[in-house]
Amino acid sequence: MVKEQLKRIGVMEFYDVNFSYIDRDTQEEIFVGVPEQASTTLIPVGTEKPGFVYTVQRDARERLSLFKLESQCMAGNGRLEKPA
C-alpha cells in the first residue's frame, strides 16, 4: 500500500513524505521509515560512492541548509580550456 502511494506522488516528492504516529501514553510523535523510502536519515548511513560530499551552510536568514555535492570524472584531452 505504501509503495503504491509513493509511486502516485512522484519521485521528487519522496523527500517530503514522513510516516509517523502519536504514542497515546506519551503524546510523542514517532517517525517510521519504510523500505520504499531511500533513507530515514537526512544523510544516508554508511559509505557513499566516490564523488559525493555533504556540507552545511547558513543562508541569508541564518538558517542551516544541507547540501549534497556530486562530482564526476570525465575523459578529457589533457588541456585546460578557458570558456570564452
C-alpha positions as CSV (number, residue, x, y, z in Angstrom):
1,M,0.0,0.0,0.0
2,V,2.7,2.5,0.9
3,K,4.7,1.7,-2.2
4,E,1.7,2.4,-4.4
5,Q,1.0,5.7,-2.6
6,L,4.7,6.8,-3.1
7,K,4.5,5.8,-6.8
8,R,1.5,8.1,-7.3
9,I,3.0,11.2,-5.8
10,G,6.1,11.2,-7.9
11,V,9.8,10.6,-7.3
12,M,10.8,14.2,-6.4
13,E,8.2,14.4,-3.6
14,F,9.6,11.4,-1.8
15,Y,11.8,13.7,0.3
16,D,8.8,15.5,1.8
17,V,7.0,12.3,2.9
18,N,7.1,11.3,6.5
19,F,5.2,8.5,8.2
20,S,4.6,8.9,11.9
21,Y,2.2,8.0,14.7
22,I,1.4,9.6,18.0
23,D,2.1,7.4,21.1
24,R,-1.1,7.6,23.2
25,D,0.7,7.3,26.5
26,T,3.4,10.0,26.0
27,Q,1.7,12.0,23.1
28,E,5.1,11.8,21.4
29,E,5.2,11.8,17.6
30,I,7.4,8.9,16.4
31,F,8.6,8.8,12.8
32,V,8.8,5.5,11.0
33,G,10.9,4.7,8.0
34,V,9.7,2.3,5.3
35,P,11.7,0.2,2.8
36,E,10.2,2.1,-0.1
37,Q,12.0,5.3,1.0
38,A,15.7,5.7,0.3
39,S,16.7,6.6,3.9
40,T,15.2,7.5,7.2
41,T,18.0,10.0,7.9
42,L,19.0,13.2,6.1
43,I,22.4,11.8,5.3
44,P,22.4,8.1,4.5
45,V,24.2,5.8,6.9
46,G,27.3,4.1,5.5
47,T,29.7,4.9,2.7
48,E,28.6,6.8,-0.4
49,K,30.0,6.2,-3.8
50,P,33.1,8.3,-4.6
51,G,32.3,11.8,-5.7
52,F,29.6,12.7,-3.1
53,V,30.2,15.3,-0.3
54,Y,27.8,16.7,2.2
55,T,28.2,20.2,3.6
56,V,26.2,22.6,5.8
57,Q,25.9,26.4,5.2
58,R,23.9,29.2,6.7
59,D,21.7,31.2,4.3
60,A,21.0,35.0,4.4
61,R,18.4,34.5,7.2
62,E,20.9,32.4,9.3
63,R,19.0,29.1,8.7
64,L,21.2,26.0,8.3
65,S,20.9,24.2,4.9
66,L,22.3,20.8,3.9
67,F,23.9,20.4,0.5
68,K,24.9,17.3,-1.3
69,L,27.6,18.0,-3.9
70,E,28.2,15.4,-6.6
71,S,31.2,15.3,-8.9
72,Q,32.1,13.1,-11.9
73,C,35.3,12.4,-13.7
74,M,35.1,12.7,-17.5
75,A,37.6,11.9,-20.2
76,G,39.4,14.9,-21.4
77,N,42.2,15.9,-23.9
78,G,44.8,16.9,-21.2
79,R,44.4,20.6,-21.7
80,L,42.7,23.3,-19.7
81,E,40.4,25.3,-21.9
82,K,39.1,28.6,-20.6
83,P,35.5,29.4,-21.7
84,A,35.0,32.4,-23.9
